[in-house]
Amino acid sequence: MESIQINPLTVECTLFFQENPYTFETLSGLGTRLGRKPEDLRPVLDELVTNTILEIMGTGDNAIYRYNQPKSVDMNGLMI
C-alpha cells in the first residue's frame, strides 16, 4: 500500500481559504495573515491552483488568490 504524504502548509492554506471563502489575497498578504514566508507559500499555492482548489487572477507578486468553491450536485446529478 502506498503512503500519502500530506504537507501541513498545504492543509493550513486550504483550511484558511475554506474558512474564509470570500477572501481575495496576494502572496505577501497571505504570508502576513498566516505568519509564513511568501517563498514558502508560493509552491503550495501553485499546487492548490493546479489542483483547482484555488483560482489565481493576475501574475507575479500582484497575483490574487481566491478559493474555488466546489460545485454542488443535487440528487438528479444537476449542478447547482
N, CA, C and O atoms as a GROMACS GRO file, in nm:
protein
  320
    1MET      N    1   0.084  -0.118   0.000
    1MET     CA    2   0.000   0.000   0.000
    1MET      C    3   0.089   0.124   0.000
    1MET      O    4   0.190   0.129   0.070
    2GLU      N    5   0.052   0.221  -0.076
    2GLU     CA    6   0.129   0.344  -0.091
    2GLU      C    7   0.091   0.444   0.018
    2GLU      O    8  -0.027   0.467   0.044
    3SER      N    9   0.194   0.503   0.081
    3SER     CA   10   0.162   0.604   0.184
    3SER      C   11   0.145   0.741   0.119
    3SER      O   12   0.211   0.773   0.020
    4ILE      N   13   0.057   0.819   0.176
    4ILE     CA   14   0.029   0.952   0.124
    4ILE      C   15   0.100   1.054   0.211
    4ILE      O   16   0.088   1.051   0.334
    5GLN      N   17   0.175   1.142   0.148
    5GLN     CA   18   0.244   1.250   0.218
    5GLN      C   19   0.156   1.374   0.216
    5GLN      O   20   0.118   1.421   0.109
    6ILE      N   21   0.125   1.426   0.334
    6ILE     CA   22   0.044   1.547   0.343
    6ILE      C   23   0.131   1.660   0.397
    6ILE      O   24   0.191   1.649   0.504
    7ASN      N   25   0.137   1.767   0.320
    7ASN     CA   26   0.214   1.884   0.360
    7ASN      C   27   0.129   1.968   0.454
    7ASN      O   28   0.022   2.015   0.415
    8PRO      N   29   0.174   1.988   0.579
    8PRO     CA   30   0.095   2.068   0.673
    8PRO      C   31   0.064   2.210   0.624
    8PRO      O   32  -0.041   2.264   0.654
    9LEU      N   33   0.156   2.268   0.548
    9LEU     CA   34   0.132   2.403   0.497
    9LEU      C   35   0.022   2.403   0.390
    9LEU      O   36  -0.055   2.499   0.379
   10THR      N   37   0.014   2.296   0.314
   10THR     CA   38  -0.095   2.282   0.216
   10THR      C   39  -0.229   2.276   0.288
   10THR      O   40  -0.326   2.339   0.247
   11VAL      N   41  -0.234   2.199   0.396
   11VAL     CA   42  -0.357   2.188   0.475
   11VAL      C   43  -0.392   2.323   0.536
   11VAL      O   44  -0.508   2.364   0.534
   12GLU      N   45  -0.292   2.393   0.589
   12GLU     CA   46  -0.316   2.524   0.651
   12GLU      C   47  -0.373   2.624   0.551
   12GLU      O   48  -0.468   2.696   0.582
   13CYS      N   49  -0.315   2.628   0.431
   13CYS     CA   50  -0.364   2.721   0.328
   13CYS      C   51  -0.504   2.683   0.281
   13CYS      O   52  -0.589   2.770   0.264
   14THR      N   53  -0.526   2.555   0.261
   14THR     CA   54  -0.658   2.509   0.218
   14THR      C   55  -0.764   2.544   0.321
   14THR      O   56  -0.870   2.596   0.287
   15LEU      N   57  -0.735   2.517   0.447
   15LEU     CA   58  -0.831   2.549   0.553
   15LEU      C   59  -0.855   2.698   0.566
   15LEU      O   60  -0.967   2.741   0.590
   16PHE      N   61  -0.749   2.778   0.550
   16PHE     CA   62  -0.766   2.923   0.557
   16PHE      C   63  -0.867   2.970   0.453
   16PHE      O   64  -0.961   3.044   0.484
   17PHE      N   65  -0.848   2.927   0.329
   17PHE     CA   66  -0.938   2.972   0.222
   17PHE      C   67  -1.077   2.910   0.237
   17PHE      O   68  -1.177   2.974   0.204
   18GLN      N   69  -1.085   2.787   0.284
   18GLN     CA   70  -1.214   2.723   0.303
   18GLN      C   71  -1.294   2.794   0.414
   18GLN      O   72  -1.415   2.810   0.402
   19GLU      N   73  -1.226   2.836   0.519
   19GLU     CA   74  -1.293   2.905   0.629
   19GLU      C   75  -1.320   3.052   0.597
   19GLU      O   76  -1.401   3.116   0.664
   20ASN      N   77  -1.253   3.105   0.496
   20ASN     CA   78  -1.270   3.244   0.452
   20ASN      C   79  -1.296   3.243   0.301
   20ASN      O   80  -1.214   3.294   0.224
   21PRO      N   81  -1.409   3.186   0.257
   21PRO     CA   82  -1.430   3.160   0.115
   21PRO      C   83  -1.440   3.283   0.026
   21PRO      O   84  -1.428   3.271  -0.096
   22TYR      N   85  -1.462   3.399   0.083
   22TYR     CA   86  -1.474   3.520   0.001
   22TYR      C   87  -1.348   3.606   0.005
   22TYR      O   88  -1.349   3.721  -0.040
   23THR      N   89  -1.240   3.551   0.059
   23THR     CA   90  -1.114   3.623   0.069
   23THR      C   91  -1.043   3.626  -0.066
   23THR      O   92  -1.035   3.524  -0.136
   24PHE      N   93  -0.992   3.742  -0.101
   24PHE     CA   94  -0.905   3.760  -0.216
   24PHE      C   95  -0.772   3.807  -0.157
   24PHE      O   96  -0.768   3.910  -0.090
   25GLU      N   97  -0.663   3.733  -0.180
   25GLU     CA   98  -0.538   3.766  -0.112
   25GLU      C   99  -0.417   3.746  -0.202
   25GLU      O  100  -0.413   3.653  -0.284
   26THR      N  101  -0.320   3.835  -0.186
   26THR     CA  102  -0.192   3.820  -0.256
   26THR      C  103  -0.103   3.726  -0.177
   26THR      O  104  -0.134   3.689  -0.064
   27LEU      N  105   0.006   3.688  -0.238
   27LEU     CA  106   0.103   3.601  -0.173
   27LEU      C  107   0.157   3.665  -0.045
   27LEU      O  108   0.161   3.600   0.060
   28SER      N  109   0.197   3.790  -0.053
   28SER     CA  110   0.252   3.856   0.067
   28SER      C  111   0.144   3.879   0.172
   28SER      O  112   0.171   3.868   0.292
   29GLY      N  113   0.022   3.910   0.128
   29GLY     CA  114  -0.088   3.928   0.223
   29GLY      C  115  -0.121   3.800   0.297
   29GLY      O  116  -0.146   3.801   0.417
   30LEU      N  117  -0.121   3.689   0.224
   30LEU     CA  118  -0.146   3.560   0.287
   30LEU      C  119  -0.033   3.525   0.383
   30LEU      O  120  -0.057   3.471   0.491
   31GLY      N  121   0.090   3.557   0.343
   31GLY     CA  122   0.204   3.534   0.432
   31GLY      C  123   0.189   3.609   0.563
   31GLY      O  124   0.219   3.555   0.670
   32THR      N  125   0.143   3.732   0.556
   32THR     CA  126   0.120   3.812   0.677
   32THR      C  127   0.011   3.750   0.762
   32THR      O  128   0.026   3.737   0.883
   33ARG      N  129  -0.100   3.712   0.699
   33ARG     CA  130  -0.212   3.654   0.774
   33ARG      C  131  -0.175   3.523   0.843
   33ARG      O  132  -0.219   3.497   0.955
   34LEU      N  133  -0.094   3.441   0.775
   34LEU     CA  134  -0.060   3.310   0.829
   34LEU      C  135   0.072   3.310   0.907
   34LEU      O  136   0.106   3.210   0.971
   35GLY      N  137   0.144   3.423   0.902
   35GLY     CA  138   0.274   3.427   0.970
   35GLY      C  139   0.377   3.338   0.901
   35GLY      O  140   0.460   3.276   0.966
   36ARG      N  141   0.369   3.333   0.767
   36ARG     CA  142   0.458   3.247   0.687
   36ARG      C  143   0.535   3.331   0.587
   36ARG      O  144   0.492   3.441   0.552
   37LYS      N  145   0.647   3.280   0.542
   37LYS     CA  146   0.727   3.348   0.440
   37LYS      C  147   0.664   3.324   0.302
   37LYS      O  148   0.628   3.211   0.269
   38PRO      N  149   0.653   3.431   0.223
   38PRO     CA  150   0.596   3.414   0.088
   38PRO      C  151   0.668   3.308   0.005
   38PRO      O  152   0.604   3.235  -0.071
   39GLU      N  153   0.799   3.297   0.018
   39GLU     CA  154   0.874   3.198  -0.060
   39GLU      C  155   0.838   3.054  -0.020
   39GLU      O  156   0.854   2.962  -0.100
   40ASP      N  157   0.790   3.035   0.104
   40ASP     CA  158   0.743   2.903   0.146
   40ASP      C  159   0.602   2.876   0.095
   40ASP      O  160   0.565   2.761   0.070
   41LEU      N  161   0.524   2.982   0.079
   41LEU     CA  162   0.385   2.968   0.035
   41LEU      C  163   0.371   2.948  -0.115
   41LEU      O  164   0.280   2.879  -0.160
   42ARG      N  165   0.460   3.009  -0.193
   42ARG     CA  166   0.444   3.008  -0.339
   42ARG      C  167   0.426   2.868  -0.397
   42ARG      O  168   0.331   2.847  -0.473
   43PRO      N  169   0.512   2.770  -0.366
   43PRO     CA  170   0.490   2.637  -0.426
   43PRO      C  171   0.361   2.570  -0.379
   43PRO      O  172   0.299   2.494  -0.454
   44VAL      N  173   0.321   2.598  -0.258
   44VAL     CA  174   0.196   2.542  -0.204
   44VAL      C  175   0.077   2.602  -0.279
   44VAL      O  176  -0.013   2.529  -0.320
   45LEU      N  177   0.077   2.734  -0.297
   45LEU     CA  178  -0.033   2.798  -0.370
   45LEU      C  179  -0.037   2.754  -0.515
   45LEU      O  180  -0.144   2.735  -0.572
   46ASP      N  181   0.082   2.736  -0.576
   46ASP     CA  182   0.086   2.687  -0.714
   46ASP      C  183   0.022   2.549  -0.724
   46ASP      O  184  -0.051   2.521  -0.818
   47GLU      N  185   0.051   2.463  -0.626
   47GLU     CA  186  -0.008   2.330  -0.624
   47GLU      C  187  -0.160   2.336  -0.606
   47GLU      O  188  -0.233   2.262  -0.671
   48LEU      N  189  -0.206   2.425  -0.519
   48LEU     CA  190  -0.350   2.438  -0.497
   48LEU      C  191  -0.421   2.493  -0.620
   48LEU      O  192  -0.536   2.456  -0.648
   49VAL      N  193  -0.355   2.580  -0.695
   49VAL     CA  194  -0.411   2.630  -0.821
   49VAL      C  195  -0.416   2.516  -0.923
   49VAL      O  196  -0.517   2.499  -0.992
   50THR      N  197  -0.309   2.439  -0.932
   50THR     CA  198  -0.304   2.325  -1.025
   50THR      C  199  -0.415   2.225  -0.994
   50THR      O  200  -0.473   2.166  -1.085
   51ASN      N  201  -0.443   2.205  -0.866
   51ASN     CA  202  -0.546   2.110  -0.824
   51ASN      C  203  -0.686   2.172  -0.818
   51ASN      O  204  -0.779   2.110  -0.768
   52THR      N  205  -0.700   2.294  -0.869
   52THR     CA  206  -0.825   2.371  -0.878
   52THR      C  207  -0.892   2.396  -0.743
   52THR      O  208  -1.014   2.415  -0.737
   53ILE      N  209  -0.814   2.397  -0.637
   53ILE     CA  210  -0.867   2.434  -0.506
   53ILE      C  211  -0.870   2.586  -0.495
   53ILE      O  212  -0.960   2.643  -0.433
   54LEU      N  213  -0.770   2.651  -0.555
   54LEU     CA  214  -0.765   2.797  -0.560
   54LEU      C  215  -0.768   2.843  -0.704
   54LEU      O  216  -0.728   2.769  -0.795
   55GLU      N  217  -0.816   2.964  -0.724
   55GLU     CA  218  -0.806   3.033  -0.853
   55GLU      C  219  -0.704   3.143  -0.837
   55GLU      O  220  -0.688   3.198  -0.728
   56ILE      N  221  -0.636   3.177  -0.945
   56ILE     CA  222  -0.540   3.287  -0.943
   56ILE      C  223  -0.581   3.388  -1.049
   56ILE      O  224  -0.619   3.353  -1.160
   57MET      N  225  -0.572   3.515  -1.010
   57MET     CA  226  -0.601   3.625  -1.102
   57MET      C  227  -0.476   3.710  -1.110
   57MET      O  228  -0.429   3.760  -1.007
   58GLY      N  229  -0.423   3.728  -1.227
   58GLY     CA  230  -0.301   3.806  -1.244
   58GLY      C  231  -0.178   3.718  -1.237
   58GLY      O  232  -0.187   3.595  -1.230
   59THR      N  233  -0.062   3.785  -1.238
   59THR     CA  234   0.064   3.713  -1.237
   59THR      C  235   0.164   3.781  -1.144
   59THR      O  236   0.144   3.895  -1.103
   60GLY      N  237   0.269   3.710  -1.114
   60GLY     CA  238   0.377   3.767  -1.034
   60GLY      C  239   0.336   3.800  -0.892
   60GLY      O  240   0.246   3.738  -0.836
   61ASP      N  241   0.403   3.899  -0.835
   61ASP     CA  242   0.379   3.937  -0.696
   61ASP      C  243   0.243   4.001  -0.674
   61ASP      O  244   0.195   4.007  -0.561
   62ASN      N  245   0.180   4.049  -0.781
   62ASN     CA  246   0.048   4.111  -0.768
   62ASN      C  247  -0.066   4.013  -0.792
   62ASN      O  248  -0.183   4.054  -0.791
   63ALA      N  249  -0.035   3.886  -0.813
   63ALA     CA  250  -0.139   3.786  -0.836
   63ALA      C  251  -0.227   3.776  -0.712
   63ALA      O  252  -0.180   3.787  -0.599
   64ILE      N  253  -0.354   3.754  -0.736
   64ILE     CA  254  -0.451   3.742  -0.627
   64ILE      C  255  -0.509   3.601  -0.629
   64ILE      O  256  -0.548   3.549  -0.733
   65TYR      N  257  -0.512   3.540  -0.511
   65TYR     CA  258  -0.563   3.404  -0.495
   65TYR      C  259  -0.700   3.408  -0.427
   65TYR      O  260  -0.725   3.493  -0.341
   66ARG      N  261  -0.786   3.316  -0.467
   66ARG     CA  262  -0.915   3.303  -0.403
   66ARG      C  263  -0.958   3.157  -0.405
   66ARG      O  264  -0.911   3.078  -0.488
   67TYR      N  265  -1.046   3.124  -0.314
   67TYR     CA  266  -1.096   2.988  -0.300
   67TYR      C  267  -1.190   2.955  -0.415
   67TYR      O  268  -1.275   3.036  -0.451
   68ASN      N  269  -1.174   2.837  -0.471
   68ASN     CA  270  -1.261   2.789  -0.577
   68ASN      C  271  -1.362   2.695  -0.512
   68ASN      O  272  -1.334   2.576  -0.495
   69GLN      N  273  -1.477   2.746  -0.475
   69GLN     CA  274  -1.576   2.667  -0.404
   69GLN      C  275  -1.625   2.552  -0.491
   69GLN      O  276  -1.658   2.571  -0.608
   70PRO      N  277  -1.630   2.432  -0.432
   70PRO     CA  278  -1.678   2.317  -0.510
   70PRO      C  279  -1.823   2.338  -0.552
   70PRO      O  280  -1.902   2.398  -0.480
   71LYS      N  281  -1.855   2.287  -0.669
   71LYS     CA  282  -1.992   2.293  -0.718
   71LYS      C  283  -2.074   2.188  -0.646
   71LYS      O  284  -2.026   2.078  -0.618
   72SER      N  285  -2.197   2.222  -0.615
   72SER     CA  286  -2.289   2.127  -0.552
   72SER      C  287  -2.363   2.049  -0.660
   72SER      O  288  -2.393   2.102  -0.767
   73VAL      N  289  -2.392   1.925  -0.631
   73VAL     CA  290  -2.468   1.842  -0.723
   73VAL      C  291  -2.594   1.797  -0.650
   73VAL      O  292  -2.587   1.743  -0.540
   74ASP      N  293  -2.710   1.820  -0.713
   74ASP     CA  294  -2.835   1.776  -0.649
   74ASP      C  295  -2.854   1.625  -0.675
   74ASP      O  296  -2.772   1.563  -0.743
   75MET      N  297  -2.958   1.569  -0.623
   75MET     CA  298  -2.982   1.424  -0.629
   75MET      C  299  -3.004   1.375  -0.772
   75MET      O  300  -2.991   1.255  -0.798
   76ASN      N  301  -3.038   1.464  -0.865
   76ASN     CA  302  -3.059   1.426  -1.005
   76ASN      C  303  -2.932   1.441  -1.087
   76ASN      O  304  -2.935   1.422  -1.209
   77GLY      N  305  -2.822   1.475  -1.022
   77GLY     CA  306  -2.696   1.488  -1.091
   77GLY      C  307  -2.677   1.622  -1.161
   77GLY      O  308  -2.585   1.636  -1.241
   78LEU      N  309  -2.762   1.719  -1.132
   78LEU     CA  310  -2.752   1.851  -1.193
   78LEU      C  311  -2.667   1.943  -1.107
   78LEU      O  312  -2.675   1.939  -0.984
   79MET      N  313  -2.586   2.024  -1.171
   79MET     CA  314  -2.503   2.121  -1.099
   79MET      C  315  -2.591   2.233  -1.044
   79MET      O  316  -2.680   2.283  -1.113
   80ILE      N  317  -2.566   2.269  -0.923
   80ILE     CA  318  -2.641   2.378  -0.859
   80ILE      C  319  -2.553   2.501  -0.855
   80ILE      O  320  -2.596   2.606  -0.806
   0.00000   0.00000   0.00000
